Amino acid sequence: MGNLKVTMTDINGATRTIEGVEEGASLMELGKQNDIAGIMGDCGGGCACATCHVYVDQEWFGKVGEPDDIEFAMLDMVADVQKPNSRLGCQIKMTPELDGITVTVAPSSTY
């Protein structure tokens, strides 16, 4: 069991902190495993669907970084994109630097 944590606000506005997160786990995987409303992960983490679209809280964006070209193209096709903090949860892997990260599931993740 890991020692990292993530706080997620789901599409219904409920906020939950997930503790014991392993390094390398994606936000999409964590959302699905913990029944976070709005995290679908339909493509299984292949950056091909945007059903794990999240808004990274501004204080964390510098540590998460910019999406790559493939993720950017996928985000370009969804509604409710908030630049610069929209990201796909499948593309954010947990590291010690992201311990405590806070994200909100985007309404468009359920399309």
Secondary structure, 3 states (H helix, E strand, C coil): CCCEEEEEECCCCCEEEEEEECCCCEHHHHHHHCCCCCCCCCCCCCCCCCCCEEEECHHHHHHHCCCCHHHHHHHCCCCCCCCCCEEEHHHCECCHHHCCEEEEECHHHHC
